Amino acid sequence: MAAYFTAFGNSSINITFDVVHRGANKLAAVGHEVLVCTSRETLRSQRLPDELRAMLEPFTMSKVEARRSLGVE
């Protein structure tokens, strides 16, 4: 299984999950999740902290790049 960041918004992070069937080198399942940064007090969305974005953005990959690195297309 692989999990990777595919996009960053002002207040959100998109994460994609790929499950690979190694024997067949094919995707067995795909999922995605959108995480939204919120205020603890109001639960309203808020801008991602610059420090968090700076730490995570270098790990952003397109689905094509990620799947190529997994050996599936």
C-alpha positions as a LaTeX table, in Angstrom:
\begin{tabular}{lrrr}
\hline
Residue & $x$ (\AA) & $y$ (\AA) & $z$ (\AA) \\
\hline
Met1 & 0.00 & 0.00 & 0.00 \\
Ala2 & 1.15 & 3.52 & $-0.72$ \\
Ala3 & $-0.16$ & 6.82 & 0.59 \\
Tyr4 & 0.91 & 10.10 & $-0.96$ \\
Phe5 & $-0.07$ & 13.75 & $-1.08$ \\
Thr6 & $-1.62$ & 14.78 & $-4.39$ \\
Ala7 & $-2.67$ & 18.39 & $-3.78$ \\
Phe8 & $-2.66$ & 21.22 & $-1.28$ \\
Gly9 & $-5.37$ & 23.83 & $-1.02$ \\
Asn10 & $-5.52$ & 26.89 & 1.20 \\
Ser11 & $-6.93$ & 24.84 & 4.06 \\
Ser12 & $-6.82$ & 21.25 & 2.79 \\
Ile13 & $-4.53$ & 18.37 & 1.91 \\
Asn14 & $-5.51$ & 15.63 & $-0.56$ \\
Ile15 & $-4.11$ & 12.17 & 0.14 \\
Thr16 & $-4.41$ & 9.20 & $-2.22$ \\
Phe17 & $-4.09$ & 5.57 & $-1.14$ \\
Asp18 & $-3.16$ & 2.83 & $-3.62$ \\
Val19 & $-3.24$ & $-0.87$ & $-2.79$ \\
Val20 & $-1.17$ & $-2.92$ & $-5.23$ \\
His21 & $-1.55$ & $-6.61$ & $-5.96$ \\
Arg22 & 2.15 & $-7.41$ & $-6.23$ \\
Gly23 & 1.75 & $-10.73$ & $-8.02$ \\
Ala24 & $-0.13$ & $-9.06$ & $-10.88$ \\
Asn25 & 1.45 & $-5.58$ & $-10.55$ \\
Lys26 & $-2.03$ & $-4.05$ & $-10.73$ \\
Leu27 & $-4.00$ & $-1.73$ & $-8.53$ \\
Ala28 & $-6.27$ & $-3.74$ & $-6.25$ \\
Ala29 & $-7.94$ & $-0.73$ & $-4.61$ \\
Val30 & $-7.74$ & 3.05 & $-4.62$ \\
Gly31 & $-8.96$ & 5.54 & $-2.06$ \\
His32 & $-8.60$ & 9.20 & $-1.29$ \\
Glu33 & $-9.10$ & 11.50 & 1.63 \\
Val34 & $-9.30$ & 15.26 & 1.97 \\
Leu35 & $-8.07$ & 16.58 & 5.31 \\
Val36 & $-9.20$ & 20.09 & 6.22 \\
Cys37 & $-7.42$ & 22.24 & 8.76 \\
Thr38 & $-10.00$ & 23.63 & 11.22 \\
Ser39 & $-10.16$ & 25.81 & 14.27 \\
Arg40 & $-10.62$ & 23.78 & 17.44 \\
Glu41 & $-12.94$ & 26.41 & 18.85 \\
Thr42 & $-15.26$ & 27.00 & 15.88 \\
Leu43 & $-14.59$ & 23.94 & 13.70 \\
Arg44 & $-14.44$ & 26.31 & 10.70 \\
Ser45 & $-11.76$ & 25.75 & 8.11 \\
Gln46 & $-8.61$ & 27.79 & 8.42 \\
Arg47 & $-5.45$ & 28.25 & 6.42 \\
Leu48 & $-2.88$ & 25.46 & 6.65 \\
Pro49 & 0.07 & 26.55 & 8.80 \\
Asp50 & 3.02 & 27.59 & 6.62 \\
Glu51 & 5.35 & 25.28 & 8.59 \\
Leu52 & 3.13 & 22.25 & 7.93 \\
Arg53 & 2.84 & 23.05 & 4.23 \\
Ala54 & 6.61 & 23.53 & 3.96 \\
Met55 & 7.25 & 20.13 & 5.59 \\
Leu56 & 4.74 & 18.16 & 3.52 \\
Glu57 & 4.76 & 19.74 & 0.04 \\
Pro58 & 8.10 & 18.14 & $-0.96$ \\
Phe59 & 6.33 & 14.76 & $-0.73$ \\
Thr60 & 3.61 & 15.71 & $-3.23$ \\
Met61 & 3.31 & 13.35 & $-6.22$ \\
Ser62 & 0.92 & 13.02 & $-9.10$ \\
Lys63 & $-0.97$ & 9.74 & $-9.34$ \\
Val64 & 1.00 & 8.91 & $-12.48$ \\
Glu65 & 4.36 & 9.49 & $-10.73$ \\
Ala66 & 3.35 & 7.49 & $-7.65$ \\
Arg67 & 1.99 & 4.56 & $-9.63$ \\
Arg68 & 5.04 & 4.49 & $-11.87$ \\
Ser69 & 7.24 & 4.25 & $-8.76$ \\
Leu70 & 5.06 & 1.36 & $-7.55$ \\
Gly71 & 5.47 & $-0.44$ & $-10.86$ \\
Val72 & 1.83 & $-0.06$ & $-11.96$ \\
Glu73 & 0.28 & 2.30 & $-14.48$ \\
\hline
\end{tabular}
